[in-house]
Amino acid sequence: MSNEEKLRAIRKRKGWSQERLARELGVSFQTIHRWETGKFQPSQLAQEKIDRLLEKEK
């Protein structure tokens, strides 16, 4: 599963909009859209925040 697919799957499992996920990660919803479409990759700091969201789901 690609990073884009993982991010989208996390968001959908939580029932969050791109805007809600953006607030949780401290980025804009446009950034979430760009990550989910593969146009850009999360920075190292953002990736660490995403990884913490994944850990909370376990």
PQR file with spaces between the fields and no chain letter, atoms N, CA, C, O and H, PARSE charges and radii, in Angstrom:
ATOM       1  N    MET     1       0.855   -1.183    0.000 -0.4000 1.5000
ATOM       2  CA   MET     1       0.000    0.000    0.000 -0.0000 2.0000
ATOM       3  C    MET     1       0.897    1.241    0.000  0.5500 1.7000
ATOM       4  O    MET     1       1.820    1.348    0.807 -0.5500 1.4000
ATOM       5  N    SER     2       0.620    2.159   -0.897 -0.4000 1.5000
ATOM       6  CA   SER     2       1.425    3.374   -1.000 -0.0000 2.0000
ATOM       7  C    SER     2       1.098    4.331    0.149  0.5500 1.7000
ATOM       8  O    SER     2       0.086    4.177    0.833 -0.5500 1.4000
ATOM       9  H    SER     2      -0.130    2.071   -1.552  0.4000 1.0000
ATOM      10  N    ASN     3       1.968    5.315    0.347 -0.4000 1.5000
ATOM      11  CA   ASN     3       1.721    6.327    1.381 -0.0000 2.0000
ATOM      12  C    ASN     3       0.403    7.038    1.145  0.5500 1.7000
ATOM      13  O    ASN     3      -0.335    7.323    2.088 -0.5500 1.4000
ATOM      14  H    ASN     3       2.790    5.440   -0.209  0.4000 1.0000
ATOM      15  N    GLU     4       0.105    7.327   -0.134 -0.4000 1.5000
ATOM      16  CA   GLU     4      -1.145    8.010   -0.459 -0.0000 2.0000
ATOM      17  C    GLU     4      -2.346    7.171   -0.025  0.5500 1.7000
ATOM      18  O    GLU     4      -3.295    7.681    0.571 -0.5500 1.4000
ATOM      19  H    GLU     4       0.705    7.096   -0.900  0.4000 1.0000
ATOM      20  N    GLU     5      -2.285    5.891   -0.331 -0.4000 1.5000
ATOM      21  CA   GLU     5      -3.386    4.990    0.025 -0.0000 2.0000
ATOM      22  C    GLU     5      -3.511    4.845    1.539  0.5500 1.7000
ATOM      23  O    GLU     5      -4.620    4.798    2.071 -0.5500 1.4000
ATOM      24  H    GLU     5      -1.514    5.477   -0.815  0.4000 1.0000
ATOM      25  N    LYS     6      -2.381    4.773    2.230 -0.4000 1.5000
ATOM      26  CA   LYS     6      -2.408    4.661    3.692 -0.0000 2.0000
ATOM      27  C    LYS     6      -3.060    5.879    4.323  0.5500 1.7000
ATOM      28  O    LYS     6      -3.895    5.755    5.218 -0.5500 1.4000
ATOM      29  H    LYS     6      -1.480    4.811    1.798  0.4000 1.0000
ATOM      30  N    LEU     7      -2.672    7.057    3.851 -0.4000 1.5000
ATOM      31  CA   LEU     7      -3.220    8.288    4.411 -0.0000 2.0000
ATOM      32  C    LEU     7      -4.726    8.361    4.172  0.5500 1.7000
ATOM      33  O    LEU     7      -5.486    8.693    5.081 -0.5500 1.4000
ATOM      34  H    LEU     7      -1.993    7.158    3.124  0.4000 1.0000
ATOM      35  N    ARG     8      -5.147    8.055    2.971 -0.4000 1.5000
ATOM      36  CA   ARG     8      -6.577    8.067    2.640 -0.0000 2.0000
ATOM      37  C    ARG     8      -7.337    7.044    3.485  0.5500 1.7000
ATOM      38  O    ARG     8      -8.440    7.318    3.960 -0.5500 1.4000
ATOM      39  H    ARG     8      -4.529    7.784    2.232  0.4000 1.0000
ATOM      40  N    ALA     9      -6.743    5.867    3.667 -0.4000 1.5000
ATOM      41  CA   ALA     9      -7.391    4.811    4.446 -0.0000 2.0000
ATOM      42  C    ALA     9      -7.546    5.220    5.911  0.5500 1.7000
ATOM      43  O    ALA     9      -8.589    4.971    6.516 -0.5500 1.4000
ATOM      44  H    ALA     9      -5.847    5.644    3.281  0.4000 1.0000
ATOM      45  N    ILE    10      -6.519    5.843    6.482 -0.4000 1.5000
ATOM      46  CA   ILE    10      -6.599    6.315    7.873 -0.0000 2.0000
ATOM      47  C    ILE    10      -7.758    7.290    8.005  0.5500 1.7000
ATOM      48  O    ILE    10      -8.589    7.181    8.907 -0.5500 1.4000
ATOM      49  H    ILE    10      -5.672    6.045    5.991  0.4000 1.0000
ATOM      50  N    ARG    11      -7.792    8.239    7.087 -0.4000 1.5000
ATOM      51  CA   ARG    11      -8.812    9.290    7.141 -0.0000 2.0000
ATOM      52  C    ARG    11     -10.210    8.695    7.012  0.5500 1.7000
ATOM      53  O    ARG    11     -11.117    9.073    7.753 -0.5500 1.4000
ATOM      54  H    ARG    11      -7.117    8.327    6.354  0.4000 1.0000
ATOM      55  N    LYS    12     -10.383    7.783    6.093 -0.4000 1.5000
ATOM      56  CA   LYS    12     -11.706    7.180    5.872 -0.0000 2.0000
ATOM      57  C    LYS    12     -12.128    6.323    7.061  0.5500 1.7000
ATOM      58  O    LYS    12     -13.294    6.345    7.455 -0.5500 1.4000
ATOM      59  H    LYS    12      -9.646    7.475    5.491  0.4000 1.0000
ATOM      60  N    ARG    13     -11.184    5.561    7.642 -0.4000 1.5000
ATOM      61  CA   ARG    13     -11.520    4.734    8.813 -0.0000 2.0000
ATOM      62  C    ARG    13     -11.998    5.584    9.967  0.5500 1.7000
ATOM      63  O    ARG    13     -12.899    5.194   10.709 -0.5500 1.4000
ATOM      64  H    ARG    13     -10.237    5.543    7.322  0.4000 1.0000
ATOM      65  N    LYS    14     -11.387    6.754   10.118 -0.4000 1.5000
ATOM      66  CA   LYS    14     -11.774    7.643   11.203 -0.0000 2.0000
ATOM      67  C    LYS    14     -13.028    8.446   10.875  0.5500 1.7000
ATOM      68  O    LYS    14     -13.617    9.074   11.754 -0.5500 1.4000
ATOM      69  H    LYS    14     -10.654    7.070    9.515  0.4000 1.0000
ATOM      70  N    GLY    15     -13.436    8.425    9.600 -0.4000 1.5000
ATOM      71  CA   GLY    15     -14.601    9.189    9.188 -0.0000 2.0000
ATOM      72  C    GLY    15     -14.317   10.682    9.115  0.5500 1.7000
ATOM      73  O    GLY    15     -15.223   11.504    9.253 -0.5500 1.4000
ATOM      74  H    GLY    15     -12.958    7.914    8.885  0.4000 1.0000
ATOM      75  N    TRP    16     -13.047   11.027    8.895 -0.4000 1.5000
ATOM      76  CA   TRP    16     -12.631   12.425    8.870 -0.0000 2.0000
ATOM      77  C    TRP    16     -12.613   12.962    7.451  0.5500 1.7000
ATOM      78  O    TRP    16     -12.361   12.226    6.497 -0.5500 1.4000
ATOM      79  H    TRP    16     -12.311   10.359    8.783  0.4000 1.0000
ATOM      80  N    SER    17     -12.881   14.240    7.323 -0.4000 1.5000
ATOM      81  CA   SER    17     -12.708   14.935    6.054 -0.0000 2.0000
ATOM      82  C    SER    17     -11.225   15.281    5.908  0.5500 1.7000
ATOM      83  O    SER    17     -10.448   15.156    6.855 -0.5500 1.4000
ATOM      84  H    SER    17     -13.085   14.839    8.098  0.4000 1.0000
ATOM      85  N    GLN    18     -10.851   15.713    4.714 -0.4000 1.5000
ATOM      86  CA   GLN    18      -9.476   16.167    4.525 -0.0000 2.0000
ATOM      87  C    GLN    18      -9.205   17.360    5.437  0.5500 1.7000
ATOM      88  O    GLN    18      -8.099   17.515    5.954 -0.5500 1.4000
ATOM      89  H    GLN    18     -11.482   15.814    3.945  0.4000 1.0000
ATOM      90  N    GLU    19     -10.208   18.192    5.629 -0.4000 1.5000
ATOM      91  CA   GLU    19     -10.047   19.363    6.494 -0.0000 2.0000
ATOM      92  C    GLU    19      -9.782   18.950    7.943  0.5500 1.7000
ATOM      93  O    GLU    19      -8.927   19.536    8.606 -0.5500 1.4000
ATOM      94  H    GLU    19     -11.107   18.067    5.209  0.4000 1.0000
ATOM      95  N    ARG    20     -10.499   17.958    8.429 -0.4000 1.5000
ATOM      96  CA   ARG    20     -10.301   17.489    9.811 -0.0000 2.0000
ATOM      97  C    ARG    20      -8.901   16.897    9.992  0.5500 1.7000
ATOM      98  O    ARG    20      -8.219   17.183   10.976 -0.5500 1.4000
ATOM      99  H    ARG    20     -11.193   17.482    7.890  0.4000 1.0000
ATOM     100  N    LEU    21      -8.484   16.074    9.038 -0.4000 1.5000
ATOM     101  CA   LEU    21      -7.146   15.492    9.122 -0.0000 2.0000
ATOM     102  C    LEU    21      -6.095   16.596    9.066  0.5500 1.7000
ATOM     103  O    LEU    21      -5.088   16.542    9.773 -0.5500 1.4000
ATOM     104  H    LEU    21      -9.037   15.841    8.238  0.4000 1.0000
ATOM     105  N    ALA    22      -6.333   17.587    8.230 -0.4000 1.5000
ATOM     106  CA   ALA    22      -5.400   18.718    8.136 -0.0000 2.0000
ATOM     107  C    ALA    22      -5.258   19.417    9.483  0.5500 1.7000
ATOM     108  O    ALA    22      -4.146   19.752    9.892 -0.5500 1.4000
ATOM     109  H    ALA    22      -7.151   17.631    7.656  0.4000 1.0000
ATOM     110  N    ARG    23      -6.374   19.641   10.178 -0.4000 1.5000
ATOM     111  CA   ARG    23      -6.312   20.279   11.505 -0.0000 2.0000
ATOM     112  C    ARG    23      -5.513   19.428   12.472  0.5500 1.7000
ATOM     113  O    ARG    23      -4.699   19.950   13.234 -0.5500 1.4000
ATOM     114  H    ARG    23      -7.277   19.369    9.847  0.4000 1.0000
ATOM     115  N    GLU    24      -5.737   18.123   12.448 -0.4000 1.5000
ATOM     116  CA   GLU    24      -5.032   17.215   13.356 -0.0000 2.0000
ATOM     117  C    GLU    24      -3.523   17.239   13.106  0.5500 1.7000
ATOM     118  O    GLU    24      -2.732   17.100   14.039 -0.5500 1.4000
ATOM     119  H    GLU    24      -6.399   17.699   11.829  0.4000 1.0000
ATOM     120  N    LEU    25      -3.127   17.417   11.841 -0.4000 1.5000
ATOM     121  CA   LEU    25      -1.709   17.385   11.485 -0.0000 2.0000
ATOM     122  C    LEU    25      -1.079   18.771   11.414  0.5500 1.7000
ATOM     123  O    LEU    25       0.137   18.898   11.274 -0.5500 1.4000
ATOM     124  H    LEU    25      -3.769   17.530   11.083  0.4000 1.0000
ATOM     125  N    GLY    26      -1.903   19.804   11.510 -0.4000 1.5000
ATOM     126  CA   GLY    26      -1.376   21.159   11.477 -0.0000 2.0000
ATOM     127  C    GLY    26      -0.965   21.631   10.089  0.5500 1.7000
ATOM     128  O    GLY    26      -0.020   22.406    9.941 -0.5500 1.4000
ATOM     129  H    GLY    26      -2.892   19.701   11.624  0.4000 1.0000
ATOM     130  N    VAL    27      -1.691   21.154    9.066 -0.4000 1.5000
ATOM     131  CA   VAL    27      -1.428   21.562    7.687 -0.0000 2.0000
ATOM     132  C    VAL    27      -2.740   22.008    7.049  0.5500 1.7000
ATOM     133  O    VAL    27      -3.797   21.911    7.673 -0.5500 1.4000
ATOM     134  H    VAL    27      -2.459   20.525    9.187  0.4000 1.0000
ATOM     135  N    SER    28      -2.678   22.497    5.808 -0.4000 1.5000
ATOM     136  CA   SER    28      -3.898   22.911    5.107 -0.0000 2.0000
ATOM     137  C    SER    28      -4.575   21.693    4.475  0.5500 1.7000
ATOM     138  O    SER    28      -3.942   20.661    4.251 -0.5500 1.4000
ATOM     139  H    SER    28      -1.820   22.576    5.301  0.4000 1.0000
ATOM     140  N    PHE    29      -5.872   21.832    4.193 -0.4000 1.5000
ATOM     141  CA   PHE    29      -6.551   20.702    3.560 -0.0000 2.0000
ATOM     142  C    PHE    29      -6.047   20.494    2.135  0.5500 1.7000
ATOM     143  O    PHE    29      -6.127   19.383    1.610 -0.5500 1.4000
ATOM     144  H    PHE    29      -6.387   22.670    4.375  0.4000 1.0000
ATOM     145  N    GLN    30      -5.529   21.550    1.502 -0.4000 1.5000
ATOM     146  CA   GLN    30      -4.941   21.395    0.177 -0.0000 2.0000
ATOM     147  C    GLN    30      -3.701   20.501    0.236  0.5500 1.7000
ATOM     148  O    GLN    30      -3.428   19.733   -0.687 -0.5500 1.4000
ATOM     149  H    GLN    30      -5.464   22.452    1.928  0.4000 1.0000
ATOM     150  N    THR    31      -2.963   20.615    1.331 -0.4000 1.5000
ATOM     151  CA   THR    31      -1.784   19.767    1.519 -0.0000 2.0000
ATOM     152  C    THR    31      -2.195   18.311    1.617  0.5500 1.7000
ATOM     153  O    THR    31      -1.562   17.444    1.015 -0.5500 1.4000
ATOM     154  H    THR    31      -3.185   21.238    2.081  0.4000 1.0000
ATOM     155  N    ILE    32      -3.250   18.032    2.371 -0.4000 1.5000
ATOM     156  CA   ILE    32      -3.754   16.654    2.481 -0.0000 2.0000
ATOM     157  C    ILE    32      -4.131   16.133    1.106  0.5500 1.7000
ATOM     158  O    ILE    32      -3.787   15.006    0.750 -0.5500 1.4000
ATOM     159  H    ILE    32      -3.765   18.735    2.861  0.4000 1.0000
ATOM     160  N    HIS    33      -4.839   16.950    0.329 -0.4000 1.5000
ATOM     161  CA   HIS    33      -5.239   16.559   -1.018 -0.0000 2.0000
ATOM     162  C    HIS    33      -4.009   16.235   -1.868  0.5500 1.7000
ATOM     163  O    HIS    33      -3.994   15.234   -2.584 -0.5500 1.4000
ATOM     164  H    HIS    33      -5.119   17.866    0.619  0.4000 1.0000
ATOM     165  N    ARG    34      -2.996   17.068   -1.790 -0.4000 1.5000
ATOM     166  CA   ARG    34      -1.775   16.841   -2.571 -0.0000 2.0000
ATOM     167  C    ARG    34      -1.072   15.559   -2.148  0.5500 1.7000
ATOM     168  O    ARG    34      -0.542   14.832   -2.988 -0.5500 1.4000
ATOM     169  H    ARG    34      -3.008   17.881   -1.209  0.4000 1.0000
ATOM     170  N    TRP    35      -1.067   15.284   -0.852 -0.4000 1.5000
ATOM     171  CA   TRP    35      -0.459   14.036   -0.364 -0.0000 2.0000
ATOM     172  C    TRP    35      -1.252   12.836   -0.857  0.5500 1.7000
ATOM     173  O    TRP    35      -0.673   11.850   -1.314 -0.5500 1.4000
ATOM     174  H    TRP    35      -1.497   15.875   -0.170  0.4000 1.0000
ATOM     175  N    GLU    36      -2.578   12.916   -0.766 -0.4000 1.5000
ATOM     176  CA   GLU    36      -3.422   11.781   -1.146 -0.0000 2.0000
ATOM     177  C    GLU    36      -3.384   11.512   -2.646  0.5500 1.7000
ATOM     178  O    GLU    36      -3.590   10.375   -3.071 -0.5500 1.4000
ATOM     179  H    GLU    36      -3.048   13.717   -0.394  0.4000 1.0000
ATOM     180  N    THR    37      -3.128   12.529   -3.446 -0.4000 1.5000
ATOM     181  CA   THR    37      -3.046   12.328   -4.892 -0.0000 2.0000
ATOM     182  C    THR    37      -1.626   12.027   -5.356  0.5500 1.7000
ATOM     183  O    THR    37      -1.399   11.743   -6.532 -0.5500 1.4000
ATOM     184  H    THR    37      -2.961   13.453   -3.100  0.4000 1.0000
ATOM     185  N    GLY    38      -0.676   12.088   -4.433 -0.4000 1.5000
ATOM     186  CA   GLY    38       0.703   11.762   -4.757 -0.0000 2.0000
ATOM     187  C    GLY    38       1.477   12.895   -5.408  0.5500 1.7000
ATOM     188  O    GLY    38       2.588   12.689   -5.897 -0.5500 1.4000
ATOM     189  H    GLY    38      -0.860   12.318   -3.478  0.4000 1.0000
ATOM     190  N    LYS    39       0.898   14.093   -5.419 -0.4000 1.5000
ATOM     191  CA   LYS    39       1.603   15.233   -6.019 -0.0000 2.0000
ATOM     192  C    LYS    39       2.781   15.671   -5.160  0.5500 1.7000
ATOM     193  O    LYS    39       3.789   16.153   -5.676 -0.5500 1.4000
ATOM     194  H    LYS    39      -0.004   14.260   -5.022  0.4000 1.0000
ATOM     195  N    PHE    40       2.651   15.504   -3.858 -0.4000 1.5000
ATOM     196  CA   PHE    40       3.713   15.858   -2.918 -0.0000 2.0000
ATOM     197  C    PHE    40       3.784   14.772   -1.856  0.5500 1.7000
ATOM     198  O    PHE    40       2.822   14.036   -1.637 -0.5500 1.4000
ATOM     199  H    PHE    40       1.831   15.113   -3.439  0.4000 1.0000
ATOM     200  N    GLN    41       4.925   14.685   -1.204 -0.4000 1.5000
ATOM     201  CA   GLN    41       5.114   13.762   -0.092 -0.0000 2.0000
ATOM     202  C    GLN    41       5.197   14.565    1.201  0.5500 1.7000
ATOM     203  O    GLN    41       5.694   15.692    1.198 -0.5500 1.4000
ATOM     204  H    GLN    41       5.706   15.284   -1.382  0.4000 1.0000
ATOM     205  N    PRO    42       4.715   13.996    2.308 -0.5600 1.5000
ATOM     206  CA   PRO    42       4.814   14.696    3.600  0.2800 2.0000
ATOM     207  C    PRO    42       6.268   14.927    3.990  0.5500 1.7000
ATOM     208  O    PRO    42       7.149   14.125    3.683 -0.5500 1.4000
ATOM     209  N    SER    43       6.494   16.035    4.669 -0.4000 1.5000
ATOM     210  CA   SER    43       7.820   16.293    5.218 -0.0000 2.0000
ATOM     211  C    SER    43       8.100   15.262    6.306  0.5500 1.7000
ATOM     212  O    SER    43       7.209   14.507    6.697 -0.5500 1.4000
ATOM     213  H    SER    43       5.778   16.687    4.919  0.4000 1.0000
ATOM     214  N    GLN    44       9.309   15.230    6.783 -0.4000 1.5000
ATOM     215  CA   GLN    44       9.659   14.276    7.836 -0.0000 2.0000
ATOM     216  C    GLN    44       8.822   14.525    9.088  0.5500 1.7000
ATOM     217  O    GLN    44       8.341   13.580    9.713 -0.5500 1.4000
ATOM     218  H    GLN    44      10.033   15.843    6.466  0.4000 1.0000
ATOM     219  N    LEU    45       8.648   15.790    9.454 -0.4000 1.5000
ATOM     220  CA   LEU    45       7.843   16.124   10.630 -0.0000 2.0000
ATOM     221  C    LEU    45       6.394   15.694   10.439  0.5500 1.7000
ATOM     222  O    LEU    45       5.793   15.110   11.340 -0.5500 1.4000
ATOM     223  H    LEU    45       9.038   16.558    8.947  0.4000 1.0000
ATOM     224  N    ALA    46       5.840   15.978    9.278 -0.4000 1.5000
ATOM     225  CA   ALA    46       4.456   15.580    9.006 -0.0000 2.0000
ATOM     226  C    ALA    46       4.331   14.063    9.004  0.5500 1.7000
ATOM     227  O    ALA    46       3.349   13.521    9.512 -0.5500 1.4000
ATOM     228  H    ALA    46       6.328   16.453    8.546  0.4000 1.0000
ATOM     229  N    GLN    47       5.307   13.378    8.442 -0.4000 1.5000
ATOM     230  CA   GLN    47       5.261   11.921    8.411 -0.0000 2.0000
ATOM     231  C    GLN    47       5.287   11.347    9.824  0.5500 1.7000
ATOM     232  O    GLN    47       4.627   10.346   10.102 -0.5500 1.4000
ATOM     233  H    GLN    47       6.105   13.818    8.029  0.4000 1.0000
ATOM     234  N    GLU    48       6.040   11.972   10.708 -0.4000 1.5000
ATOM     235  CA   GLU    48       6.068   11.524   12.108 -0.0000 2.0000
ATOM     236  C    GLU    48       4.691   11.684   12.748  0.5500 1.7000
ATOM     237  O    GLU    48       4.268   10.822   13.518 -0.5500 1.4000
ATOM     238  H    GLU    48       6.577   12.785   10.483  0.4000 1.0000
ATOM     239  N    LYS    49       3.993   12.763   12.444 -0.4000 1.5000
ATOM     240  CA   LYS    49       2.643   12.975   12.974 -0.0000 2.0000
ATOM     241  C    LYS    49       1.684   11.930   12.418  0.5500 1.7000
ATOM     242  O    LYS    49       0.836   11.407   13.141 -0.5500 1.4000
ATOM     243  H    LYS    49       4.337   13.463   11.818  0.4000 1.0000
ATOM     244  N    ILE    50       1.822   11.629   11.129 -0.4000 1.5000
ATOM     245  CA   ILE    50       0.983   10.597   10.509 -0.0000 2.0000
ATOM     246  C    ILE    50       1.252    9.250   11.171  0.5500 1.7000
ATOM     247  O    ILE    50       0.322    8.502   11.472 -0.5500 1.4000
ATOM     248  H    ILE    50       2.511   12.054   10.542  0.4000 1.0000
ATOM     249  N    ASP    51       2.522    8.948   11.396 -0.4000 1.5000
ATOM     250  CA   ASP    51       2.883    7.680   12.045 -0.0000 2.0000
ATOM     251  C    ASP    51       2.280    7.585   13.444  0.5500 1.7000
ATOM     252  O    ASP    51       1.858    6.508   13.866 -0.5500 1.4000
ATOM     253  H    ASP    51       3.277    9.556   11.151  0.4000 1.0000
ATOM     254  N    ARG    52       2.237    8.705   14.164 -0.4000 1.5000
ATOM     255  CA   ARG    52       1.617    8.689   15.504 -0.0000 2.0000
ATOM     256  C    ARG    52       0.110    8.410   15.397  0.5500 1.7000
ATOM     257  O    ARG    52      -0.450    7.716   16.246 -0.5500 1.4000
ATOM     258  H    ARG    52       2.579    9.580   13.821  0.4000 1.0000
ATOM     259  N    LEU    53      -0.544    8.943   14.365 -0.4000 1.5000
ATOM     260  CA   LEU    53      -1.963    8.630   14.156 -0.0000 2.0000
ATOM     261  C    LEU    53      -2.150    7.131   13.905  0.5500 1.7000
ATOM     262  O    LEU    53      -3.094    6.520   14.405 -0.5500 1.4000
ATOM     263  H    LEU    53      -0.090    9.507   13.676  0.4000 1.0000
ATOM     264  N    LEU    54      -1.245    6.557   13.133 -0.4000 1.5000
ATOM     265  CA   LEU    54      -1.296    5.113   12.852 -0.0000 2.0000
ATOM     266  C    LEU    54      -1.129    4.310   14.143  0.5500 1.7000
ATOM     267  O    LEU    54      -1.835    3.326   14.366 -0.5500 1.4000
ATOM     268  H    LEU    54      -0.477    7.053   12.727  0.4000 1.0000
ATOM     269  N    GLU    55      -0.196    4.736   14.985 -0.4000 1.5000
ATOM     270  CA   GLU    55       0.049    4.037   16.252 -0.0000 2.0000
ATOM     271  C    GLU    55      -1.180    4.069   17.139  0.5500 1.7000
ATOM     272  O    GLU    55      -1.475    3.090   17.824 -0.5500 1.4000
ATOM     273  H    GLU    55       0.378    5.535   14.804  0.4000 1.0000
ATOM     274  N    LYS    56      -1.901    5.184   17.137 -0.4000 1.5000
ATOM     275  CA   LYS    56      -3.106    5.308   17.972 -0.0000 2.0000
ATOM     276  C    LYS    56      -4.192    4.344   17.535  0.5500 1.7000
ATOM     277  O    LYS    56      -5.042    3.961   18.339 -0.5500 1.4000
ATOM     278  H    LYS    56      -1.661    5.980   16.580  0.4000 1.0000
ATOM     279  N    GLU    57      -4.172    3.944   16.258 -0.4000 1.5000
ATOM     280  CA   GLU    57      -5.194    3.030   15.733 -0.0000 2.0000
ATOM     281  C    GLU    57      -4.933    1.588   16.135  0.5500 1.7000
ATOM     282  O    GLU    57      -5.848    0.766   16.092 -0.5500 1.4000
ATOM     283  H    GLU    57      -3.481    4.255   15.606  0.4000 1.0000
ATOM     284  N    LYS    58      -3.721    1.265   16.520 -0.4000 1.5000
ATOM     285  CA   LYS    58      -3.393   -0.132   16.854 -0.0000 2.0000
ATOM     286  C    LYS    58      -3.921   -0.521   18.198  0.5500 1.7000
ATOM     287  O    LYS    58      -3.733   -1.658   18.629 -0.5500 1.4000
ATOM     288  H    LYS    58      -2.978    1.933   16.556  0.4000 1.0000
